[in-house]
Amino acid sequence: MRTAKAQASYSISLDAPLMSTIKIAVVLSLFLVLAGGFSMGNAPVYAQGASVSIVPNASTMGDKAFSPNPAEVKAGESVTWTNGDSQIHTATSGAVGAEDSGKVFDSGILSPKATFDFKFDQAGEIDYYCTLHPQMVGKVVVS
């Protein structure tokens, strides 16, 4: 007994504006991948600056609550703080009770997993702390 094979042929006709849109989308997607805009994980890749974690149980860790401590960046770069703890925290420039507390930067309340970015334009050493847990202290060194 012989079996017959069926073959189907399909043709899709796309108009010129739609093809242009598709081409642009493909080119932009390739650019993002080649430019390193995303890693294989969930987090974006940062070309420069520093990332600081607020560690689990940070409120009991003093100067170990922020990691790394100190954070080091060059003028013009940013620091990104990420709250890796289960409690809310802040990253606030200055020292507890100082007149200049919060004048350089203040993250406001950072819920768990929340982030805060700040770009440092001038060289220097900037102390910071958590306003909710003032024993949590850190430093940013800008060169």
C-alpha positions, -999 to +999 in steps of 0.1 A: +000+000+000+013+034-009+008+064+014+005+099+000+023+128+017+005+160+019+024+192+015+011+227+024+025+259+012+018+292+029+026+327+019+023+357+041+021+391+025+032+421+047+029+456+036+060+479+035+053+500+067+048+468+087+081+453+073+099+485+082+086+484+117+097+447+121+131+455+108+135+484+132+124+463+161+149+435+152+178+460+148+170+477+182+167+443+199+201+432+185+216+465+196+204+461+232+218+426+234+252+435+218+254+467+239+252+446+271+220+463+283+209+431+300+226+401+316+214+365+314+198+371+349+171+394+360+193+424+369+205+451+345+242+454+339+257+487+352+286+500+332+301+520+361+295+530+397+290+508+427+262+487+442+257+486+479+235+460+497+217+466+529+224+432+543+199+408+561+195+417+598+212+451+590+197+469+621+220+448+643+252+451+621+265+486+627+292+494+601+287+460+585+250+468+576+260+482+542+282+461+519+306+471+507+316+497+532+331+519+521+317+521+486+342+536+461+333+555+429+347+581+407+332+616+403+303+613+379+294+578+388+265+565+408+259+543+438+229+521+439+217+509+473+195+478+474+176+468+505+183+431+509+168+430+544+132+422+554+129+455+573+126+490+559+157+513+559+171+545+545+204+557+532+208+593+543+240+614+540+256+629+571+255+618+607+227+614+632+217+648+645+241+668+623+228+700+606+238+687+572+220+653+576+202+644+544+216+675+525+236+655+500+212+626+495+183+609+512+167+577+499+135+581+519+120+547+530+135+517+512+111+488+514+126+453+511+142+448+476+138+485+468+167+505+453+179+540+454+205+556+430+226+587+436+252+602+413+282+617+430+296+647+411+324+658+435+354+640+450+353+635+488+342+612+516+305+611+524+292+594+556+257+581+556+234+562+579+199+547+583+175+572+600+154+544+613+184+525+627+211+551+634+237+525+644+238+514+607+266+536+592+284+536+559+307+557+538+311+566+501+346+575+489+345+596+456+378+600+438 
